[in-house]
Amino acid sequence: MENNVYNVVDNIFSDKVLTILKPYAKLLPSDKSSYNVWPAETTNNNTAPECFTCDVLGKDRLAVIDELYNNIKLPCYQKKWLKDCDIAVQKIPVGGFIPKHSDHCIFSLTVFLSEVKGGEFYWWDEADEKHTIQSSYNTGIISYQDTFTGGFMHEVATVEQGVRFTLQLFGNDKKKQSKETQGVVWEIN
């Protein structure tokens, strides 16, 4: 798997883990609002359609980590930093989107947990060429870096029909990473 680009991998999770994640793939009263999590500039000062996030915790989180840790086909195979990763389910309703940004982490994984119209994942390579990845259930988008210089700029297009549910996982080798290199860099227009 090539470093520092987005790679698409089909059938990331087993039926067992997909069943565990199924309750997360719906809007819940306990979800965190994009208005409270993202900078106001990224939500058009809280006038863009509200998106939601739900952390995956406890036994469910451990099941996800265990499956990824033991998958020899993935760059996170037997990586100890997986135990410290952040895992959430992102929920983007009709009209929702995620603006252009880059993630600063050693490993990122997006797994589609629903089929929607719209909501494509766009990313730009070093030559500023735009690439498109369509939503497909249980398909993963993986980015793996050797350093913490940040990933490629990417965004999620506006969802036109359905709710776009994705598992989001960000892995950081906290022993090799400083606080200054963690997080997200937003491109504000």
C-alpha positions as CSV (number, residue, x, y, z in Angstrom):
1,M,0.0,0.0,0.0
2,E,1.5,3.3,-1.1
3,N,2.3,5.8,1.7
4,N,0.8,9.3,1.8
5,V,-2.1,8.8,-0.6
6,Y,-5.6,7.6,-0.2
7,N,-6.1,3.9,-1.0
8,V,-9.5,2.2,-1.3
9,V,-10.0,-1.2,0.3
10,D,-13.2,-3.2,-0.1
11,N,-14.7,-5.3,2.7
12,I,-12.8,-3.7,5.6
13,F,-14.9,-5.2,8.4
14,S,-16.4,-8.7,9.0
15,D,-20.1,-9.1,9.5
16,K,-19.4,-9.4,13.2
17,V,-18.0,-5.8,13.4
18,L,-20.6,-4.4,11.0
19,T,-23.3,-5.8,13.3
20,I,-21.6,-4.1,16.3
21,L,-21.4,-0.8,14.4
22,K,-25.1,-0.9,13.1
23,P,-26.6,0.9,16.2
24,Y,-24.1,3.8,15.6
25,A,-25.4,4.2,12.0
26,K,-28.4,6.3,13.0
27,L,-29.0,9.7,14.4
28,L,-28.9,9.6,18.2
29,P,-29.9,12.2,20.8
30,S,-26.4,11.9,22.4
31,D,-24.6,12.8,19.1
32,K,-22.2,15.7,19.2
33,S,-23.1,18.5,16.8
34,S,-20.7,19.9,14.2
35,Y,-21.6,23.3,15.5
36,N,-20.0,22.4,18.8
37,V,-17.0,20.4,17.4
38,W,-15.9,22.2,14.3
39,P,-14.8,25.9,14.0
40,A,-17.7,28.2,13.1
41,E,-16.0,29.1,9.9
42,T,-16.3,25.5,8.6
43,T,-20.1,25.4,9.2
44,N,-20.8,28.8,7.6
45,N,-21.1,30.2,11.2
46,N,-23.5,27.5,12.2
47,T,-25.9,28.0,9.3
48,A,-24.8,24.9,7.2
49,P,-26.8,21.8,7.7
50,E,-25.8,20.3,11.1
51,C,-23.7,17.2,11.0
52,F,-23.2,14.8,14.0
53,T,-20.5,12.6,15.5
54,C,-20.8,9.7,18.0
55,D,-17.7,8.2,19.7
56,V,-17.2,4.4,19.5
57,L,-16.3,3.3,23.0
58,G,-15.8,0.3,25.3
59,K,-16.1,-3.2,23.9
60,D,-17.3,-1.9,20.5
61,R,-14.1,0.1,20.1
62,L,-12.0,-2.9,21.2
63,A,-13.7,-5.1,18.5
64,V,-12.9,-2.5,15.8
65,I,-9.3,-2.2,16.9
66,D,-8.8,-6.0,17.2
67,E,-10.0,-6.6,13.7
68,L,-7.8,-3.9,12.2
69,Y,-4.8,-4.9,14.3
70,N,-5.1,-8.5,13.0
71,N,-5.7,-7.7,9.3
72,I,-2.5,-8.4,7.5
73,K,-3.7,-6.6,4.4
74,L,-3.7,-3.2,6.2
75,P,-0.9,-0.8,7.1
76,C,-2.1,-0.8,10.7
77,Y,-1.4,-4.6,11.0
78,Q,0.0,-5.2,14.5
79,K,0.7,-1.5,15.1
80,K,0.7,-0.8,18.8
81,W,-0.5,2.8,18.2
82,L,-3.9,1.5,17.3
83,K,-4.8,1.2,21.0
84,D,-4.6,5.0,21.3
85,C,-6.6,5.8,18.2
86,D,-9.7,7.9,18.1
87,I,-12.8,6.2,16.6
88,A,-16.2,7.8,15.9
89,V,-19.1,7.5,13.5
90,Q,-19.6,10.6,11.4
91,K,-23.2,11.4,10.4
92,I,-23.9,13.8,7.5
93,P,-27.6,14.3,6.6
94,V,-29.0,15.7,3.4
95,G,-27.4,19.1,2.6
96,G,-24.4,18.4,4.9
97,F,-20.8,18.4,3.9
98,I,-17.3,18.6,5.3
99,P,-15.1,21.4,4.0
100,K,-11.7,21.0,2.6
101,H,-9.1,20.1,5.2
102,S,-6.1,17.9,6.0
103,D,-5.7,15.5,8.9
104,H,-2.4,15.3,10.8
105,C,-2.1,11.7,11.9
106,I,0.0,8.7,11.0
107,F,-3.1,6.7,9.8
108,S,-6.6,7.6,8.9
109,L,-9.4,5.3,8.0
110,T,-12.9,6.1,6.7
111,V,-15.3,3.2,6.3
112,F,-18.7,3.7,4.6
113,L,-21.6,2.4,6.8
114,S,-24.4,3.5,4.4
115,E,-25.2,4.1,0.8
116,V,-26.0,7.7,-0.2
117,K,-26.4,9.9,-3.2
118,G,-23.7,12.6,-3.1
119,G,-21.3,12.7,-0.2
120,E,-18.3,11.8,-2.4
121,F,-14.9,11.9,-0.9
122,Y,-12.6,14.3,-2.8
123,W,-8.9,14.6,-2.3
124,W,-6.1,16.5,-4.0
125,D,-2.6,15.1,-4.7
126,E,0.7,16.9,-4.7
127,A,0.1,18.2,-8.2
128,D,-3.3,19.6,-7.0
129,E,-5.1,17.0,-9.1
130,K,-8.6,16.2,-7.7
131,H,-9.6,12.5,-7.1
132,T,-13.0,11.2,-6.4
133,I,-14.0,8.2,-4.2
134,Q,-17.7,7.1,-4.3
135,S,-19.5,5.9,-1.3
136,S,-19.8,2.1,-1.1
137,Y,-20.9,0.1,1.9
138,N,-18.0,-1.4,4.0
139,T,-15.4,0.2,1.7
140,G,-12.5,1.9,3.4
141,I,-10.4,4.9,2.5
142,I,-7.0,4.6,4.0
143,S,-4.2,7.1,4.3
144,Y,-0.9,6.1,5.9
145,Q,2.0,8.4,6.5
146,D,5.5,7.8,7.9
147,T,5.6,11.3,9.3
148,F,3.3,13.8,10.8
149,T,3.5,16.4,8.0
150,G,-0.2,16.0,7.4
151,G,-2.2,14.2,4.8
152,F,-3.6,15.5,1.5
153,M,-6.3,18.1,1.4
154,H,-9.7,16.4,1.2
155,E,-13.4,17.1,1.6
156,V,-16.8,15.5,1.6
157,A,-19.3,16.7,-1.1
158,T,-22.8,17.7,-0.2
159,V,-25.1,14.7,0.6
160,E,-28.1,14.7,-1.7
161,Q,-30.1,11.8,-0.5
162,G,-29.9,9.6,2.7
163,V,-27.6,10.0,5.7
164,R,-23.9,9.4,5.1
165,F,-22.7,7.3,8.0
166,T,-18.9,6.6,8.2
167,L,-16.6,5.1,10.7
168,Q,-13.7,7.6,11.2
169,L,-10.5,6.3,12.8
170,F,-7.3,8.4,13.4
171,G,-4.2,6.7,14.6
172,N,-1.3,8.6,16.2
173,D,2.0,7.3,17.5
174,K,1.9,9.6,20.5
175,K,5.5,8.8,21.5
176,K,6.7,10.2,18.2
177,Q,4.2,13.0,17.8
178,S,4.0,16.4,19.4
179,K,0.8,18.3,20.2
180,E,1.6,20.8,17.4
181,T,1.4,18.1,14.7
182,Q,-1.9,16.7,15.9
183,G,-5.3,17.6,14.6
184,V,-7.0,19.1,11.5
185,V,-6.0,22.0,9.3
186,W,-9.1,23.6,7.7
187,E,-9.1,25.5,4.5
188,I,-11.4,28.4,5.1
189,N,-12.7,30.2,2.0
